[in-house]
């Protein structure tokens, strides 16, 4: 991944805006963050290159150089491992919004990770929860199985046999190493002991050095009406367990399945209504399905294909405000696939009864025909 183009790393186009860049970075930094991927060296490397790519592309000057000359052009421009440079504050703001400060109910990020150096895993974690279309629209209760981490009692959560550990020789027990970048220096978590300041000499036979075991529990979740794909719900006290016995929080991210007839866009619901051409010409009142039952749709004479009819307050309830969106019915004109002789005769009579109006192409193209003929007279 380290050889990839920075735009490919962040999964954005070369002409992306700063807002698009930041959104992409948030997503990937959250995905590969070490707190969410303990002991996963591949995720750690991806996390580093994602930060490197954002550090360059979020700086207008560096981005301009990179676009013209690639990574070679950035040599001597303050590039290096870890964070640093003009965008340090920007990056830390993003991290604070993702990993710091909790929220109640719905929100866009995690609560506090509450992780100390001796904690082998984050207390909060996230699960994806699929919902049927109607479960998301009307709300429901779901029973889900949650697998969470609990500290190994035999090693006290250290991962070391009988809890015996020795001072880390890489950071000297500090848990941090000092990194230099040009005239600047900053502290970075020790990559060898992961900030603990100590290292395992012999792995615990019970947890095989992980420092934890996994347990499963069944949790009943009340899903409010109106949730949508990408929404998160915080379930307090059902995350991983700390050495103190405290439980973190579980964050559920919803994935809502599509419906055969209804298409959702936020709080609005779209439905396609097939209408036979004679119904559209003559006009008719028909019944259409709605979220709460059915509605009467009055087709005017001469209703057009793709014409929309809007029903206020018949959509999905907004999970925050409680207001309902709209139901939008869009006409799909249906023409006969075949006709018999009697129907053909009737249609021909109908067409003739309209006279010139039944052949609009003649009046539309009359001047075009004359123009084309004039081209060949010269």
Buried (B, 14 or more C-beta within 10 A) or exposed (E): EEEEEBBEBBEBEEEBEEEEBBEBBBBBBBEBBBBBBBBEEEBBEBBBBBBBBBBBBBBEEBBEBBEEEEBEBBEEBBBBEBBBBEBBEBBEEBBEEBBEEBEEEBBEBBBBBBBEBBBBBBBBBBBEBEBEBBBBBBBBEBEBEBEBBBBBEBBBBBBBBEBEBEEBEEBEBBBBBEBEBEEEEEEBBBEEBBBBBBBBEEBBEBBEBBBBBEEEEEBEBEBBBBBBBEBBBBBEEBBBBBBEEEBBBBBBEBEBEEBEEBBBEEBBBBBBBEBEEEBBBEEBEEEBBBBEEEBEBEBEEEBEEEBEBEBEEBBBBBBEEEEBBBBBBBBEBBEEEEEEEEEEEEEEEEEEEEEEEEEEEEEEEEEEEEEEEEEEEE
